[in-house]
Structures are given as C-alpha cells and as structure tokens.
Amino acid sequence: MRAPASAGVRAGATRALALAAVFAGVGLLPWYSGRDPALTVLRARSAEQEPTPEALAAIRADLGLDAGPVALLADRASGLLRGDLGTSWVSGTDVLPSVTAGLQVSLGLMGAALAVALAVAAALVAPVLVRGRGTSGMVAAMLAAVPEFLLATVLLVVGGVWLGWFPTAGWKGPVHLVLPAVALGVPAGGLLGRLAADALPAVLDERWAELWRAAGVTRARVAGGALRRVLPPLVPQFGLVVVGLTGGAVAVETIFAVPGIGRTALGAARSQDLPLLQGAVLALLLLGLLVGGAAALVRHRLLGPGLRDAGLTLPAPRPPRVGPAVPVVLAVLLLGMIGWGLLRDPYAVDTATRLAPPSSSHPLGTDGLGRDVLARLGHGAAATVGTAAAVCALGFLPALALGFVPNVAAGVSDIANALPPVIVGILVAAAYGPGTGGAALAVALVSWPPLAAHAAALVQEVRASRFLSAQRAIGAGPWWVLTRHVLPSVAGPVARHALLRLPGTALALASLGFLGLGAQPPAPEWGLLLDESRAYVERAPWAALAPAAALAVLAALAVSAAAYGASARTTRAARTARTARKVPSRVR
C-alpha cells in the first residue's frame, strides 16, 4: 500500500502547487499588466467619473493596493482559508453568490451541450457498430473543427432572427439552452465520436466478439460490450470535454449573453476585479479536479482487476484503410487555395466593392472594407495553421513524457484543463500584450492535458497487459520493454491524436483572435476574419464561410493523413509477418 499512498501524496502535492501558482498568477495581474488597477476599477464602476488623483488614491486605499502584491495575496489567501471569497472590487457585493450563480448557469448549459455531444457522437459511432469497420473520420473531424462562435452566430441568425424559433439572448428558461447547447455540443460530439469510432473496429475483431456472434448473441449486446471495451482510454477525454464545455464556453456565452462562469471570469479579468476573477477561476479549477478524479475512478472501475493483476489484453490496432489519394487531394486543395491567396494583396481596401459576392476578380468575394477574402485567407494561413502546427508539435513530447509519470501529470493536467484558454490568454496578454505569440503561448499552456491524459491511459494499460508480463517473465529488461513495446504502443496513437488536434488548436487560436486576444487588425488571421464577418453574416456569408471551410479542409486533411499513416504502418507490419512465416526454418 505504500506505493499507492505515496503516489496519491505526489498527485495531491502537484495539485496544491498548481492551484497556488494559478492563484498567485491571477492575484498579481495588476502588477504585471502595466495598467493601474485603480483606474480600471474606477472606469468599471463609473465611466463618467473623472480619474482625479484623489479619486484614484481613495480607490487604492479602499482596495488595499498600497500595501503591495505580497500583502494583498496573503490577505486573499487567509480569507480563502476561512471560506471567504471576498467582495467584488467593482460592484461591492459578495463574490460567492456571483460565482455560484455563474457556475449553476454554466453547469446547466454544459449538461444540455453534453446531451447534444453524445447524440452527435452516437450518430458517428453507429455506422462503425453496424458495419464492423472504421470510417475515414473526416465528417467527425469537420464537425470538431467547426468554430463554436461561428456556429453560434449562424444559429442565432437562422434560428433566432430568421425563423424566430428561439430567443437570441438571455437566460430565462430551458428554451434559452437550445442554441448555445447546439453550438457547443456539435464540435464536442465530433471529437468524442471520432475517438470512439477509431477504437471500435479493432475491438469488434477480437476473439470474444467473434465468439459472441457465433453463439447468436444479439448485435445490440455485442455493440454494448464493444463500447464498454473502448471506454477506459476515452473516459479521461470525456472528463476533459466536460470541463471544457463548462469553462471554455466564453465565446458562446458572450454571443448569447449567457451569464455563465466563463463570461463572469472574462468580465472580471477585463475590469481587473481580482476577488471575482480569483473566485471564478478557483471554481473552475475545483470543478476540473472533481471531474478529473471522477474520471479516474470510473476508468479504474471499468478496467477492473485486470489492471491490478496485469491481465489486460490490448486490442490490435486496426486503422481505417485510407489511400494516399485522399490526403494528397486535400493537401493540394488547401495549399492551392493558400498559394493563390498569397499572390494577392490582403490589405488593399476598395470600398466600392465592399461585400461583393464571389466573382472572377474576387474568387471568394470581399469583406466589409472591400478587401479580397482569398488574399486574407491565404496570408492568414501562416499565422493560424503554422502557429497551430508548432503548438501541437511542442505539446506532443511533454505530453508523451508526462504520460509515464501520471501521478505527477494528473494534478497539473486537471488544473491546466480547467483553465479556459481565454483566461490564460488574458493573463499572457497582460504580460506581453495581445498578439499571435501570446495567443500561441496561452493555447500551448492549456492544450497538452488531453494528450497527456491519453498517453497516461495507454501507458497504464500497456504496462498491465499480459504480453508485457510474459516479456518480463522471460527476462526482458526495463529498457527493452520501454523502447520495444511501451513507447511504440503509446507514441503512435498519441502522435495521431496530436495531429487530429491540429484543427482544434487552430480553432483555439482563432477564438482568441475573435475575442481580441490574438492577432490584431488589420492582420489577416483566420480568427479575425471570422470575427469581422459576424457583423454581416446575413448579407455576405461567403466572408465567414471561407475561413470556416478552410478549417474544415484542414481537419479532413489531418484525419486522412493520420489514418493513412497508421494504415500504411499496419500494412507493412502484416507484410513483414507474412514474409517471416514463409522463410524456411533452416534459413532462419
């Protein structure tokens, strides 16, 4: 029992340290932002009051800013230990009721969005269960790559304005849930459906499934057994999605004026209302820890005694067969569009042709200033796709390494995943200013937990497999086991996962640009393109559809390239095995 106890202590220590670091980072926001918090609070309290030295001095004295950051942090920490979240610097009300109300709204929205996500995931998984073989996954990838804020805008215009079926803003009843829940749930369902559909074909080929089918077991029971078999590695991802739907819905909450915890934190950060910001962030962090712990317990329960007794059997990978033509065609399409755009001027303004539809002179139309959309799309690819690729590549190796020390990674992963990229983006922007580099750093700081959770789950299951137990029994050393069996079994799936997250990373960067925390106008960044096109999406939908379509093609390219690579490796391994069986024994 010593090892589990010490592991629990280490995990608890990392969680405590991560919590303290985030708490201190948020509390020091006024000092490294370079902005006078007294002036910001004064503007938030009353935009008409003159910022006289006397008024600013009174606010500093009232907030205790003159005592310095250390004293302020100590005071906030002591209040937190007493269960007191403090009083809002702007409204003067207690923080706890505001945080509780925002969290309740976000949890309700999360529940509705999760129901939509599970429905979408079920629709994507059903063909695999029926046919018993995988799909290319491009539909799921495209759904996962749909910008939530763009989908929210389209739903608001179509369902709220044109058809009038649903309210466009506010939070007064279940009917207000529909549009924001769909906007959040569809991309999340695409991600969950893709992960499950990837794992199911290999499970359906296992011996137990063949025996069940031969014994006349119903297809529904076989499907249920297969789903239970693939759930353990997916449970951590499911937990991450739950937390992301709660705290990461800032853009959707902003569009629909939903008073959720993410929007509360964003408003507090902009007004430098430290008590409210710290309370909102603390609530999100505690939620992340709770969901992460629950996911670990569920996964352990699903694996059962096989995990403890090293008796797990791992399904052989069976990626869908994707020929090289699919990724090549998609790459040519995307690169051709980008290359064509690079030959054009993305900054040329022609107000006479503003919001012009696609034509021979402007193949993708023009935006609100008459700028060529194709040119801005092509020039923005480097800022969006290139940065996203760098973030994914940099996140892969640390996530893979942390997968081998799950007790250390678990706490930090839960904390990092519970932080919305927007909040991290605000903190980074406060220190370095808004821009592409700051947005990339913010996304990198919170994008590795899904990869680390995936790696940790795979490492644990591979180490507990019967095959490795047999290898150790015949004298295989730790280095041999690590380099010949564990790493190859883990690195490939995690690398494909990182590649599959490329569109999502690009989408996160676009979201920060959409909120003004990334690249700044007039830069032709895809997030800015989507933000600028929202105002006239009814009159000129092509301006919004162009970057959205580019993200969808990028997602399809990432999925097809990952599937082709995995399929090619599996084919080579099978060919090598067949060749080895044909070699006469005396030659061997």
WOGIDA-V903194 format. One record per backbone hydrogen bond with DSSP energy under -0.5 kcal/mol. NH is the residue of the N-H (numbers start at 1). CO is the residue of the C=O. Records with the same first field share a line. If there is no record, write none. Layout:
NH: CO / CO
This chain:
5: 1
6: 2
7: 3
8: 4
9: 5
10: 6
11: 7
12: 8
13: 9
14: 10
15: 11
16: 12
17: 13
18: 14
19: 15
20: 16
21: 17
22: 18
23: 19
24: 20
25: 21
26: 22
27: 23
28: 24
29: 26
31: 28
32: 28
33: 29
34: 30
37: 35
40: 36
41: 37
42: 38
43: 39
44: 40
45: 41
46: 42
49: 46
52: 50
56: 52
57: 53
58: 54
59: 55
60: 56
61: 57
62: 58
63: 59
64: 60
65: 60
66: 60
67: 64
68: 65
72: 68
73: 69
74: 70
75: 71
76: 72
77: 73
78: 74
79: 75
80: 76
81: 77
82: 78
83: 80
84: 79
85: 83
88: 93
92: 88
95: 86
98: 94
99: 95
100: 96
101: 97
102: 98
103: 99
104: 100
105: 101
106: 102
107: 103
108: 104
109: 105
110: 106
111: 107
112: 108
113: 109
114: 110
115: 111
116: 112
117: 113
118: 114
119: 115
120: 116
121: 117
122: 118
123: 119
124: 120
125: 121
126: 122
127: 123
128: 125
129: 125
130: 126
131: 127
132: 128
141: 137
142: 138
143: 139
144: 140
145: 141
146: 143
151: 147
152: 148
153: 149
154: 150
155: 151
156: 152
157: 153
158: 154
159: 155
160: 155 / 156
161: 156
162: 157
163: 158
165: 159
166: 159
170: 256
176: 173
177: 174
178: 174 / 175
180: 176
181: 177
182: 178
183: 179
184: 180
185: 181
186: 182
187: 183
188: 184
189: 185
190: 186
191: 187
192: 188
193: 189
194: 190
195: 191
196: 192
197: 193
198: 194
199: 195
200: 196
201: 197
203: 199
204: 200
205: 201 / 202
206: 203
210: 206
211: 207
212: 208
213: 209
214: 210
215: 211
216: 213
217: 212
222: 218
223: 219
224: 220
225: 221
226: 222
227: 223
228: 224
229: 225
230: 226
231: 227
232: 228
234: 230 / 231
235: 231
236: 232
238: 234
239: 235
240: 236
241: 237
242: 238
243: 239
244: 240
245: 241
246: 242 / 243
247: 243
248: 243 / 244
253: 249
254: 250
255: 251
256: 252
257: 254
258: 253
259: 257
260: 258
261: 102
264: 260
265: 261
266: 262
267: 263
268: 264
269: 265
270: 266
271: 267
272: 269
273: 268
274: 272
277: 273
278: 274
279: 275
280: 276
281: 277
282: 278
283: 279
284: 280
285: 281
286: 282
287: 283
288: 284
289: 285
290: 286
291: 287
292: 288
293: 289
294: 290
295: 291
296: 292
297: 293
298: 294
299: 295
300: 296
301: 297
302: 298
303: 299
304: 300
306: 303
307: 304
308: 304
309: 305
311: 306
312: 306 / 464
322: 320
326: 323
327: 323
328: 324
329: 325
330: 326
331: 327
332: 328
333: 329
334: 330
335: 331
336: 332
337: 333
338: 334
339: 335
340: 336
341: 337
342: 338
343: 339 / 340
344: 341
346: 344
350: 369
353: 350
354: 351
355: 367
356: 353
359: 362
365: 362
366: 356
367: 371
370: 367
373: 365
376: 372
377: 373
378: 374
379: 375
380: 376
381: 377 / 378
383: 379
384: 380
385: 381
386: 381
387: 382
388: 384
389: 385
390: 386
391: 387
392: 388
393: 389
394: 390
395: 391
396: 392
397: 393
398: 394
399: 395
400: 396
401: 397
402: 398
403: 399
404: 401
405: 402
408: 405
409: 405
410: 406
411: 407
412: 408
413: 409
414: 410
415: 411
416: 412
417: 413
418: 414
419: 415 / 416
420: 418
423: 420
424: 420
425: 421
426: 422
427: 423
428: 424
429: 425
430: 426
431: 427
432: 428
433: 429
435: 517
439: 435
440: 436
441: 437
442: 438
443: 439
444: 440
445: 441
446: 442 / 443
447: 443
448: 444
452: 448
453: 449
454: 450
455: 451
456: 452
457: 453
458: 454
459: 455
460: 456
461: 457
462: 458
463: 459
464: 460
465: 462
466: 312
469: 465
470: 466
471: 467
472: 468
473: 469
474: 470
475: 472
476: 471
481: 477
482: 478
483: 479
484: 480
485: 481
486: 481
487: 482
489: 485
490: 486 / 487
491: 487
492: 488
494: 490
495: 491
496: 492
497: 493
498: 494
499: 495
500: 496
501: 497
502: 499
505: 501
506: 502
507: 503
508: 504
509: 505
510: 506
511: 507
512: 508
513: 509
514: 510
515: 511
516: 513
517: 512
518: 512
523: 520
525: 523
526: 380
529: 525
530: 526
531: 527
532: 528
533: 529
534: 530 / 531
535: 531
536: 533
537: 534
540: 536
543: 540
544: 540 / 541
545: 541
546: 542
547: 543
548: 544
549: 545
550: 546
551: 547
552: 548
553: 549
554: 550
555: 551
556: 552
557: 553
558: 554
559: 555
560: 556
561: 557
562: 558
563: 559
564: 560
565: 561
566: 562
567: 563
568: 564
569: 565
570: 566
571: 567
572: 568
573: 569
574: 570
575: 571
576: 572
577: 573
578: 574
579: 575
580: 576
581: 577
582: 578
583: 579 / 580
587: 584
588: 584
